[in-house]
Amino acid sequence: MKFGILVNEGPYQHQASDSAYLFTKAALEKGHEIFRVFFYHDGVNNASRLAVPPQDDRNVTQRWSELAKEHNLDLVVCVAAALRRGLLDENEAKRNGKNADNIAEGFRISGLGQLIEAGIQSDRLMVFGD
Amino acid sequence: MSDEMMDEGGKVKKFLYLNRKAPYGTIYALESLEVVLIAAAFDQDVSLAFVDDGVYQLCKGQDTAGVDMKNFSPTYNALGDYDITKLYVEKESLEERGLSVDDLMDIVYEDEDDDWAEKPSIRLVSRTEMAEVMEQQDVILSF
């Protein structure tokens, strides 16, 4: 089956991102396809490479990056939600006159159309949120 | 799933945007509305549902001056222009909050199949009927 994944909550604060990650990983292990993982609302904070969690804890962002690398996942961060929360890639930093960017490897910033497309193209769109 | 074909080689699916939260206090309602407006450009079959505190999103006379936030409730009135004409509101959710349909905005759309007659977009449904509405969908985005 082809899944789309929507992550609506930030890391550590809420379990939604953990559940989404574990679901995505399990689905891939069972041979399913992940069309796209889309990060929205506070979920965009999962993409910050500046987060430094304690060493004895899971690293939510790094875990997503590694899974993306291993399975060629498309991790998309909503641009509108990202910008208002201070999540920027190099392009957006330049465009908005900011002196830093913080998007982790394997994530890309794009528009909400990518979420709708995931809904259209996937057999199931799984929403992980509050 | 509908097998009706669209120009862009895509398919038409039934999308339901399920609104469960109050309009201010958290950003869910505002960002949900942003998704809905984008979704309108994709020529899908879009419905909105309002349950639990989500029914407050449609209340008339919203005044946000005291909380220094933008009052985005007028946007719901524009949904008809985006061909979004199905706003399902759960009757029990209203009643549990001491509200009735009279407390909600008069949201209308112009029916192109009926000489552009103005018709109400809000459809009051029972909890049981809401379950049936959800059952008919291909994609449910819950906010």
HADDOCK unambig.tbl for C-alpha pairs under 7 A between the chains (distance, minus, plus):
assign (segid A and resid 112 and name CA) (segid B and resid 35 and name CA) 6.41 0.50 0.50
assign (segid A and resid 112 and name CA) (segid B and resid 38 and name CA) 6.69 0.50 0.50
assign (segid A and resid 113 and name CA) (segid B and resid 38 and name CA) 6.50 0.50 0.50
assign (segid A and resid 116 and name CA) (segid B and resid 39 and name CA) 6.21 0.50 0.50
assign (segid A and resid 119 and name CA) (segid B and resid 139 and name CA) 6.38 0.50 0.50
assign (segid A and resid 120 and name CA) (segid B and resid 11 and name CA) 6.95 0.50 0.50
assign (segid A and resid 120 and name CA) (segid B and resid 13 and name CA) 6.58 0.50 0.50
assign (segid A and resid 125 and name CA) (segid B and resid 139 and name CA) 6.40 0.50 0.50
assign (segid A and resid 127 and name CA) (segid B and resid 141 and name CA) 6.64 0.50 0.50
assign (segid A and resid 127 and name CA) (segid B and resid 142 and name CA) 6.97 0.50 0.50
